[in-house]
């Protein structure tokens, strides 16, 4: 059984190396440097957050990974015993949480480091009882979201109650501006998943500047989605107005980048296609002051390629 676990961990390492090859080793190292060495200290310094927020962020990330992962059926076929299945899941989550735990140890927060490992243990134990995302049933249709925003509509329908809980959690932004920043950051992270599916050829009503019109429509729509939380955090934490505006701008840039990349690779032959690795890393880099400009320039480049691709298909 231990050889199965070692082989699976070896597979994860190869997946990591493949991602490095896709996005470039330098950019991947920058991503690690930002996410491990800068993200949480930056939030501590800017917002006077306690180190417990990084613990909560890590817990939310692990829970989201467990809910979203699509390999549970495969892992259950490999580990016929639930005991070994749980142990392997816990081992993966331990390895994922090592950077944050290491940061907690460096700043002397041993209790938070132990809390993260305890959470990995609990989520690993509960993992077999969580229905894998791809075999989940009970999807409900949401009629109040227009079909023109079908990417968002389908994502919300697939997420079910989880999105409602997440949206309501954003109302806690009135307690601390850091909650709003983490809330917006989660939206940025899930955006590549939202825009990875292609519509059918007859569903795409092409016209000149199709990508720019879609971005403008989606921009107004997303501003409505986050409006209530944004108003609350602005009222209660007006001294952080420029920081709030920066993250709203980051949201719009991420939206522009994701839409541009989607239609750069659009083809009616395949249902999906997407360079999610590079988009995820550029999204993380937005945490850096001015990091949003990197994503903006990349999005502009992809925008012109997207318009050119659609013209070759429909013009």
Order of alpha helices (4+ residues) and beta strands (2+ residues): alpha-alpha-alpha-alpha-alpha-alpha-alpha-alpha-alpha-alpha-alpha-alpha-alpha-alpha-alpha
